[in-house]
C-alpha cells in the first residue's frame, strides 16, 4: 500500500500527527491533475456512491419528488424531515417502516441525536433509511421480492452493481456488506474517480435528474451543519458525498472531480483536503478549519499536505 500524506495536524509549528491516504483529482477533460498515493489501491467507497445506487433505482422506475430523490442518495441526519421523507417513499409503495432491513440506529446528526434522547434506536432513524426505502419502492415497481432485497444476487443489487461498473469502466473486485446491511463493492481508486467524473459529465437523463435533486436539496443529502450540506449550499454546482472510513467524492458540473480515502478513517481533515485539491483545479472556496487548541487557545492548524 503506497500512501501519501494528505493532511497534517500542526501544533506550535510542529507536525504532531499526519493523515495518510489516496487522492485523485481530475480536470475537466478527465485527465489527472493530482494523484497522491496509489491509483490502483482497492477501496470500499461506502456511502459515497449512494448517488450511483440512486441512479440505478431511477433507471428501474423509481420516481418521487426531488427532495425524496436526494434522500435516497443521503446519509441523512435523522431529522423529522428526513424520516418523514423515507416514510413518504414507503407509503408510495404501499409499505411501512417494518419493510426496512437497514440496521437500527439513532440519528446521525449531533443535534438530532441530542433531541432523540434515550429513545430506542429505529430503522427509520438510521442514516440510510432513505436509500433503503428507495430500494424497496424500486422492488415493488418491478415486481421483485422485498424479503431479500439486500441479497447481492437480487435483481436490484445486480442493477446497482451494473450501474457502478458501467460508470467506473471496471469490474467490482469483491462484494462485502456495508454498515447498513446493503451490498458493498470493492473497486480501485482510479475506478472510483472515473465513476464520478462520468457521473458529473453524463448526459443521461437519469444521472442529470439525480444530481439535480441533490444540488437543489443539499439539506436532504446530509443535514444542517454537516459538511456535505453546508459546502454544497456555499459553492454553486458543487456535488459532494462523504462515505464512512474516510472516503469522500466531489465534483463540479464541468467534470472537475476529487475523490480521496483517508487511510485511518478519520474525517477531521476532509474539508481542508478537499479545498486544497479543488484549488489545484482552479476552484476556490472557504472551509471550516478544525481547531488545534492549547489551554483553550488556538495554537495550530490542520492543513492539507502539498
N, C-alpha and C positions, 0 to 999 in steps of 0.2 A: 504494500500500500504506500504509494508515493504521495504524501500530503504536502501542502504548503501552509504557511501561516496566513490566516485570513484576518485575524484581529489580535490586538494586544491590549492588555489591562496594565495601565501605567500608573504608578504611584510615586509622586515626587520625582518624576523624570526617569524612574527605573521600571523596566518591563518586569512586572511581577508574575503575570500569567499570560499564556498565549492560547488562542483558539486555532487549531489546525483544521484543514478540510480540503474540499474540492470546489472549484468555481469555474463556470464558463459564461462569458459574455459574448453575444453575437451581435454584429452590426445589422443595419437594415437590409443588407444583401444576404445575410445568413452566414457570413464569414466570421471566424473567431477574432474578436478584438482583444480578448484577455482570457487566458487559461491559467488556472492555478491548480496544482495537484494533478491528478491523473484523469483524463477524459474517458478512459476505459474502466474506471472504477465502477463496480456494481453497487447500486444503492437501492433501497426501498424508498420510493418517492412519497409514501404515506399520503396524507390528506392533500398534498399539493396538487394531485391530479383529479380532484373532485370535479373540476370543470370538464374534464375529458370523460369521466364517468357520467356526468350530467348530459354531455353531448350524445352519448350512446343511448341514454333514456329518451331524449327528444327525437333522435333518429328513429326510434322504435315506437313513436306515437305519443309519448308523454307531452302534455301541454298544460299550462296553467298561467297565472299572472306572472309578470316579470319579477315581482317580489318573490314568488314561490320558485321560479326558475333559479334565481340567485340562491335561494335557501337550499336547493338540492346540491349546490356546489359549495356549501358552507361547512365550516367548523364553528358553529354558532355559539353565542354566549349563554344561551338558555333563557333569554328574556321572554316575557309574556308574548311579544310579537313573534318571536322565533317558534315557540311552542304552538301558538295558535296557527301559524302558517303550516307547520307539519300536520296538525290535525285537519286543516282545510284540505290538504293534499290527500290525506287518508279518506276523509269523508267523500271526496270526489270519486274515489274508487269503491265506495260503499264498504269501507273498512274503518277500524278504530285502532286505538293505541295498542290493543292486545295483539295485533298482527305484527308489530315491530319485533325484530330479533336482534337489534343492537343491544349491547350490554347496558345495564342500568348504571346511572351516574347522577351526580348533582351537577348543576350548571357550571360551565367552564369559566364564565366571566367572573371577575373578582367581586363586583358589586352584586351581580346576580346570585352568586353563591352565598354572600352575606345575607341577602334578602331571603334566601331559601331556608336559612336557619338549620334546625335539626330535623327537618322533614326527611323521610326516607328517599333514597335515590330512585329515579324512574327512567324508563327508556325514552320517554318524551323529552326529558330534560337533558339527556345525553347529547353532546355537541354534533353528532352525526345523524340525529333523528330526521332531519330534513332529507338527507341523502337516502336513508332507508325508506322513508315514506315515498319518495320518488321511485325507488326501485320497486316497491310493492305495487304502486299505481301502474307502472310500466308492465309488470307481470299481468295484472288484471286486464289491461288493454289488449294484450297479446294472447290471452288465454293460457298463460304459463302458470305453473304451480307456484303458490306463495309459501308453501310449507318449507321448501328447501331453496329459497331464492338466494341464499348465500353459498350454496354449493358451487365450487369452481367450474363444474361441468354444466351448471344450469344455463339455459339459453341466454338469460340476461347477462350473466357473468362472462360468457363467451363473447357476447356482443361488446361488452366493455373492453375485454382483452383485445378484440379486433380493432376497436377504435384507437386504443393506445398504440398498438403495434403499427397501425397504418400511419398515425401522426409521427411516431418515433422512427419509422422506417427500420425497425429491428424487431426481432422476436423477443418475447419475455423470456428471461433466463430461468426463472423459478417462480412458483406461486406459493405464497405463505398466507398468513391471516393477519389483518390489521387489528388495531386495538378495539375497534367497534365490532369486529366479527366478520367483516367483509373480506373477500379475497384481496391480497396484496401482491403487487407484481414487481419483481426484481429486474432492473434494467441498468444500462450504463449511463454515466453522466452525460456523454455526448448524445445518447438517445433521448434522455430527459430534456436536454436543451433543444434538440431538434423538434421534439414534440411540441414544445411551447412556441418556438419560432413558427412552426407550421400552423399552429392554432391561431397565433396573432395575425398571420398574413392570409389565412384561409378566406376564400370567397364562398365557401359552403354556407348556405343559409342557416343550417343547424349551428355551426360554430359561431356565426355572427350573432345569432339570437341569444345564445348562452352568454357570450362575452358582453353583449349589450345589457343583458339583465344584471350581471354583476356590476358593471360600471354605473348603471343607473340606480342600483340599490346596494351600495357597499356596506350599509348597516346590517344587511342580511347575511353577508359573506362571513363576517366575524362578529363585531358588535361595537357599541360605543366605547371609545377609549382604547381599543385594541389596534395593533399595528397595521394590519391589512386594511381595516376600515378607514382609519384616520389618514393613512398615506394615499389611499385611493380617492378620498374626498379632497385632499390637498393638491394632488398632481393630476391635472386633466388628462384622461386617456390611459393612465397607469392601471394595469391589472396586476394583482399580486395575490398569491395564496401560499400560506405557510403550511408546512407539514411537520408532524412530530419528529423528534430526534434531530433537530437542527436543519431541516430541509426548507428551502424557500424557492419559489418560482415567481417571476415577474416579467412583464413585457409592456412595451409601448405599442400604439396602433400600427406603426410602420415596421414592426418586427424586431426592433431593438430589444434583446432578451437577456435576462440574467437569471441563472439558476445556481444554487450552491447547496452544499451539505457540510455542516459543521460537525466534525467527527465526534466531539464529546457530547453532542446532542443539545448543547446549550443554545438558547435563543437570545441571550442578552446583548450580543453584538450584531444581531441581524440587520438593524436599520443602518448602522454605520457601514457595514459590509455592502449593503445594497446601494447606499448613497455613493460610495467610492466607485463601485463597478459601473453604475449608470453615468457617473461623471466622465468616465473613460469613453462612454458612448455619446457624450455631448448632452446628456440630460441631467440638469442640476436641480436639486431640491433640498430643503432643510429637513432634518430629522431630530428626534429627541435623543440626546446622548445620555446614556446611563451614568449615574453619579458614582464617583470614586471619592469616598469620604474618609477623613481622618479627624477624630474629635468633633464630628458634626460639621466639618467644613470641607468644601471641595478642594482636594489636593492632587487630583489626577484626572485621567480620562480613559475611556475605552475608544480605541482608534482602529481604523482599518489599516492593515499592513500593506505597504506598497511593494 
